[in-house]
Amino acid sequence: MANTAQARKRARQNVKQNEHNTALRSHARTVVKNVQKAVIAKKLDEAKALFQLAVKVIDSTADKNIIPKNKAARQKSRLNASIKSLSLA
């Protein structure tokens, strides 16, 4: 348990920040899943629109160090590849 006033405050801030980061991480996962669902359903236009939103959300979470930058790049690359394969088929 925190013994000093500043340690108690830091503990409170950590709880609040953890909740915020968890919400952002969850939102990023949701937008990725939405793109994947659109690709599976073979809805090219919807997938492209959702991909644009996903890129913004993924980049935002990566800039805030909530997910690593390499993970963000990998997710965007894989989503883009799945959309491209859908448009070629």
N, C-alpha and C positions, 0 to 999 in steps of 0.2 A: 504494500500500500504506500502511496505517496506521502511523504512526511512534511514537505514544505509547500507553501502556497503556490509557488510556481510549478512544482511537480504535479500538484493537484489540477492546476489549470491546464497543463500540458496533457494530462490524462483525459480531461474533458474534451479538449480540442482533438485529440487522437480519435476518440469515439465518433465525434461528429464528422471528421474528415474521412474516416473509414466508411461510414454510411454513404457519404457523397461519392466516394470512389467506387464503392460497390454498385451504386445505382448507375454510374456512367459505364462501368464494365458490363453490366447486365444489358444496358441499352445497345452497346456495341455488338454484343452477342446476338441480340434480337434482330438487328438490321442485317447481320450476316445471314442468319437463318432465313429471313424474309427473301433475300436474293436467291438463296439456294432453293427455296420452295418454288419461286417463280421459274427458275431454270428447270427444275424437275417437271413442272406443269407445262413446260415449253411455251411460256409466255415471254417472247423476246422483248417486246416494247416495255412491258412491266418490269422485267429483269434489268433492263438498261436504266430505267428511271430509278429503281431501287438501288442499283449499283452506285449511281451518282450520290445518293444520300448516304450510302454505306461508306463511301470513300471519305466524305466529310466527317462522319462520326468516328471512323477508325483513325483518321489523321488527328482529330481533336484529342482522342484518348491517348494516342501515342505522344503527342506534344506535351501532355500533362503527366507523362511517365506512369500512366496507369497500366498500359501494356507496353512491352518493349517495341522499339522501332522496327526491328527485324520481323517481329511477329505481324505487325501492321502491314509491312511490305509483302510478306508471304500471303496474308489473307487477301489483300487487294489483287495480287497476282493470280491466285487460284480462282477467285471469283471472276476476274476478267477472262481467264482462260476458259472457264465453263460457259460464259456468255458467248465467247467467240466460237466455241465448238457447237453451240446451239444455233448460231447464225449460219454456220457452214453446213449444217445438216439439213 
